Amino acid sequence: MSNPLSDMELPDVIFCIGTNMTETHPVAATRLKKALRRGAKLIVADPRRIPLAQKADLYLPLRVGSDVALLGAMAHVIARDGLVNREFLAARTEGGQSFLEHVKKFTPQWAESISGVPAADIEQAARWYARAQRGAIYYTLGITEHICGVDNVQSLCNLALMTGHIGREGTGINPMRGQNNIQGAGDCGALPNNYPGFQAVTDPANQAKFEKLWGVRVDLEKGMTKVRALDLAGESIFAMLICGENTLVSDPDRKHCEHALTSLEHLVVVDIFRTETAELASVVLPPRPGARPTACTRTPSGACSACAPR
C-alpha cells in the first residue's frame, strides 16, 4: 500500500474494485465507514453485490474479467474532459502524453459493450475520482487473481498517475492482502525477504539493526519461499509448521501440495478449523478463543479427541 491504513478515513472519493473488505478486513474497513459518515463518496466495482456495494454511492457491476476495459474507459473520460493533472503528469511520469493518446479509443460506450456497466456510470465514476481533492483506490485479490492481473493493477496505477492522486495523505494505490491476518503476518516479518516493517533482509544496515535487537546472527540472503519449500518436501525438508492456512485449498496445484505434505516426516497444523490440510497433520493444535492450544496426536484411525466437535 502506498498509504497507511489510517489514511482510509481521509479521502473524499474512495474507489474500491475487487475487494470485499467489510468481510475480509472488517477492522480496517471501519476506517472506510468513518470516511463515509464524514461525507466521502464511495465507488464500488465488483461482479457481485457484496455488502460493500450496499454502501456505495455508485455501484459498477462489471462482468468478470472486464476490469481493464472499465479502467481504460475511465482514463479516456478523465483525458477527454480535461481532468488530467498536467503538472503532475509532466513532472512525475514518463510517457504520459503517449498514454493520453492511447486511451482516446477506449470510449465508455466501447467499455459498456465489454463490461456491461452503463457508459453514464463509467463517466460518473471517472469524474468523481478525478475531481476529488483526495481520491484513493483500494483493491484486493478480486482483480489480481486473473490472467490479466498485472494489467489490472497497471490500469489502476495509470488512473492515480494521470490525476496526481498519489504521494499525499488520503490518496494512493492501496492493495489489501487477501485476508487480514496475512497482512499482519507480513507486517510482523513473516516473509522470506523482509524483516518486520517490510525492511529488506539484503540491506546490511537492516542486518546490523536486527542482530542488535535480537541478539543473534542473521543472514543477508533471502529466506526460502513456501513454493520452494513445498518443492523440497521429502528431499531436504522433512517437517513443517502450518499456522492458519489451508494450503491444500489456497495453493493452486492441490495434487502437488498433497504430495509434498504427505512426503514430510512430521507436519504440525495450527488452526481453529479441521481443514483439509489439518487432516494430513501428524499433530494438530486447535486453539480456541480464551484458551491455550491443546496438542493432540492423530491415531492411525484418524480419531482426535481434542479436535472432535463438542
C-alpha positions in Angstrom: 0.0 0.0 0.0 1.2 3.5 -0.8 -0.6 4.9 2.2 -1.1 3.7 5.8 -4.5 2.3 6.9 -5.1 5.4 9.0 -5.5 7.3 5.7 -8.7 5.4 4.9 -10.6 7.9 6.9 -9.3 10.9 4.9 -10.3 10.6 1.2 -13.4 12.4 -0.2 -13.7 9.8 -3.0 -12.9 6.1 -2.5 -12.7 3.7 -5.4 -12.9 0.1 -4.4 -12.5 -2.6 -7.0 -12.3 -6.4 -6.5 -12.3 -6.1 -2.7 -14.8 -7.5 -0.2 -13.1 -5.6 2.6 -16.0 -5.4 5.0 -15.9 -9.2 5.3 -12.2 -10.0 4.7 -10.8 -6.9 6.5 -13.6 -5.9 8.9 -11.4 -3.9 11.3 -9.6 -1.9 8.6 -12.9 -1.3 6.9 -14.2 0.5 9.9 -12.0 3.4 8.9 -13.6 3.5 5.5 -17.0 3.6 7.2 -15.8 6.6 9.1 -14.9 8.3 5.9 -18.4 7.6 4.5 -20.1 9.0 7.6 -17.9 12.1 7.2 -19.4 12.5 3.7 -16.9 10.7 1.3 -18.3 9.3 -1.9 -17.8 5.5 -2.4 -17.5 3.8 -5.9 -17.5 0.0 -5.8 -16.7 -2.1 -8.9 -17.5 -5.8 -8.4 -19.4 -8.5 -10.3 -21.2 -9.4 -7.0 -23.4 -7.1 -5.0 -21.3 -7.5 -1.9 -22.1 -5.8 1.4 -19.6 -3.0 0.5 -21.7 -2.3 -2.7 -24.7 -1.7 -0.5 -22.9 1.3 1.0 -21.8 2.6 -2.4 -22.9 5.9 -3.9 -22.1 4.4 -7.3 -22.0 0.6 -7.9 -20.4 -0.7 -11.1 -21.4 -4.4 -11.6 -18.9 -5.3 -14.2 -18.6 -8.7 -15.9 -15.8 -10.9 -14.5 -12.5 -10.3 -16.3 -13.5 -6.9 -17.8 -11.6 -4.7 -15.4 -9.1 -3.4 -18.0 -11.9 -2.2 -20.2 -13.7 -0.4 -17.4 -10.5 1.3 -16.2 -9.3 2.2 -19.7 -12.7 3.9 -20.3 -12.3 5.8 -17.0 -8.9 7.0 -18.2 -10.5 8.0 -21.5 -13.1 10.2 -19.8 -10.5 11.8 -17.5 -8.4 12.7 -20.5 -11.4 13.7 -22.7 -12.9 16.0 -20.1 -9.7 17.8 -19.3 -9.4 16.4 -15.8 -5.7 15.3 -16.1 -3.3 16.7 -13.6 -0.9 18.0 -16.2 1.7 19.3 -13.8 2.0 16.0 -12.0 2.0 14.1 -15.3 4.8 16.2 -16.7 7.0 16.2 -13.5 6.4 12.7 -12.2 5.7 10.3 -15.0 7.2 9.0 -18.3 5.3 8.5 -21.5 2.3 10.5 -20.2 1.4 12.1 -23.5 1.5 8.9 -25.5 -0.7 7.3 -22.8 -3.3 10.0 -23.2 -3.3 9.4 -27.0 -3.6 5.7 -26.4 -6.8 5.9 -24.3 -8.7 8.0 -26.8 -10.1 4.9 -28.4 -11.4 3.4 -25.1 -14.8 5.1 -25.0 -17.3 4.5 -22.3 -19.7 3.0 -24.9 -17.0 0.6 -26.0 -16.4 -0.4 -22.4 -20.1 -0.9 -21.8 -20.3 -3.5 -24.5 -17.5 -5.4 -22.8 -18.1 -4.8 -19.1 -21.9 -4.4 -19.0 -21.5 -1.2 -16.9 -23.6 1.6 -18.3 -21.5 4.3 -20.1 -23.0 7.0 -18.0 -21.9 5.3 -14.8 -18.4 4.9 -16.1 -18.3 8.6 -16.8 -19.6 9.5 -13.4 -17.0 7.3 -11.7 -14.2 8.8 -13.7 -15.3 12.4 -12.9 -15.8 11.8 -9.2 -12.4 10.2 -8.8 -10.6 12.8 -11.0 -12.2 15.8 -9.4 -11.6 14.6 -5.8 -9.3 16.6 -3.6 -8.2 13.2 -2.2 -9.0 10.2 -4.3 -8.0 6.8 -3.1 -8.0 3.4 -4.7 -8.4 0.1 -2.8 -8.2 -3.4 -4.3 -7.7 -7.0 -3.2 -7.5 -10.4 -4.9 -10.6 -9.8 -6.9 -8.6 -8.1 -9.6 -5.1 -9.7 -9.1 -6.0 -13.4 -9.4 -6.7 -13.2 -13.1 -4.6 -14.0 -16.1 -4.7 -10.2 -16.7 -4.0 -9.3 -13.0 -0.8 -7.3 -13.9 -2.7 -5.3 -16.5 -5.5 -4.6 -13.9 -3.0 -3.2 -11.4 -1.2 -1.1 -14.0 -4.5 0.3 -15.2 -5.3 1.4 -11.6 -1.8 3.0 -11.4 -2.5 4.9 -14.6 -5.6 6.4 -13.1 -3.7 7.6 -10.0 -0.8 9.0 -12.0 -2.9 10.9 -14.5 -4.9 12.6 -11.7 -2.0 13.0 -9.2 -3.8 11.1 -6.5 -0.7 9.6 -5.0 2.0 10.8 -2.7 -0.4 12.6 -0.4 -2.5 11.8 2.6 -5.8 10.1 1.8 -4.8 9.2 -1.7 -2.8 6.4 -3.3 -2.9 2.8 -4.7 -3.7 0.6 -1.8 -3.8 -3.2 -2.3 -5.0 -5.1 0.7 -3.9 -8.6 1.3 -6.3 -11.5 0.8 -7.1 -11.8 4.5 -6.4 -9.5 7.4 -4.0 -12.0 9.2 -1.9 -12.4 6.1 -1.2 -8.6 6.1 -0.5 -8.8 9.8 2.0 -11.6 9.3 3.8 -9.6 6.6 3.9 -6.5 8.8 5.5 -8.6 11.6 8.2 -10.0 9.3 6.9 -13.5 8.5 8.3 -13.2 5.0 11.4 -14.7 3.4 12.7 -11.3 2.1 11.7 -8.8 4.8 12.2 -8.0 8.4 9.3 -6.5 10.4 8.0 -3.3 8.8 9.0 -4.6 5.3 12.7 -3.8 5.8 14.8 -5.8 3.3 16.9 -8.6 4.7 19.5 -7.9 2.0 20.4 -4.5 3.4 23.4 -4.6 5.7 22.1 -1.7 7.8 18.9 -3.7 8.5 21.0 -6.8 9.2 23.1 -4.9 11.8 20.0 -3.4 13.4 18.1 -6.6 13.8 21.2 -8.5 15.0 21.5 -5.9 17.8 17.8 -6.1 18.6 17.5 -9.9 18.6 21.0 -10.7 19.9 21.5 -13.4 17.2 23.4 -13.6 13.9 21.1 -13.1 10.9 21.9 -13.8 7.2 21.9 -11.3 4.4 20.4 -13.8 2.0 16.6 -14.0 1.3 14.9 -16.9 3.0 13.1 -19.8 1.3 9.6 -19.2 -0.1 6.7 -21.5 0.6 6.6 -22.6 -3.0 10.2 -23.7 -2.9 9.7 -25.4 0.5 6.9 -27.5 -0.9 9.1 -28.4 -3.9 11.8 -29.7 -1.4 9.4 -31.5 0.9 10.6 -35.0 1.5 14.0 -34.3 -0.1 15.7 -31.7 2.1 12.8 -30.5 4.2 11.2 -33.1 6.4 9.0 -31.1 8.8 6.6 -28.2 8.5 4.5 -26.0 10.8 1.5 -24.5 9.0 -0.4 -21.9 11.0 -3.8 -20.6 10.0 -3.6 -21.6 6.4 -5.4 -24.4 4.5 -2.6 -25.0 2.0 -4.4 -27.7 0.1 -7.2 -25.4 -0.8 -5.4 -22.0 -1.1 -2.5 -23.1 -3.3 -3.1 -23.6 -7.0 -1.9 -27.2 -7.5 -3.7 -29.4 -5.0 -2.1 -32.6 -6.2 1.4 -31.2 -5.9 0.6 -29.8 -2.4 -0.8 -33.1 -1.2 2.2 -35.0 -2.5 4.6 -32.5 -0.8 2.8 -32.6 2.6 2.4 -36.4 2.7 6.2 -36.7 1.9 7.1 -35.0 5.2 8.1 -36.9 8.2 6.3 -34.5 10.5 3.5 -31.9 9.9 2.1 -29.7 12.5 -1.0 -27.6 11.8 -2.3 -24.8 14.0 -5.9 -23.9 13.1 -9.3 -23.3 14.6 -10.9 -25.4 11.9 -10.4 -29.1 11.0 -9.3 -28.2 7.4 -8.2 -30.5 4.6 -4.6 -29.6 5.5 -5.2 -30.5 9.1 -6.4 -33.9 8.1 -2.9 -34.7 6.8 -1.2 -33.5 10.0 0.8 -35.5 12.5 -0.1 -33.1 15.2 -3.0 -30.6 15.3 -3.0 -27.6 17.7 -6.7 -26.4 17.7 -6.7 -23.1 19.6 -9.9 -21.8 21.0 -10.7 -18.2 22.0 -9.6 -17.6 25.5 -7.9 -20.9 25.9 -4.3 -22.1 25.4 -3.8 -24.5 22.4 -4.2 -28.2 23.2 -1.9 -30.6 21.4 -3.4 -33.8 20.0 -1.6 -36.6 18.2 -3.6 -38.3 15.4 -4.1 -42.0 15.9 -3.9 -44.5 13.0 -7.7 -44.4 12.8 -7.8 -40.6 12.5 -9.6 -40.1 15.8 -8.7 -37.0 17.6 -10.5 -36.2 20.9 -9.1 -32.7 21.1 -10.3 -31.8 17.6 -13.7 -33.6 17.9 -16.8 -31.4 17.9 -18.2 -30.7 21.3 
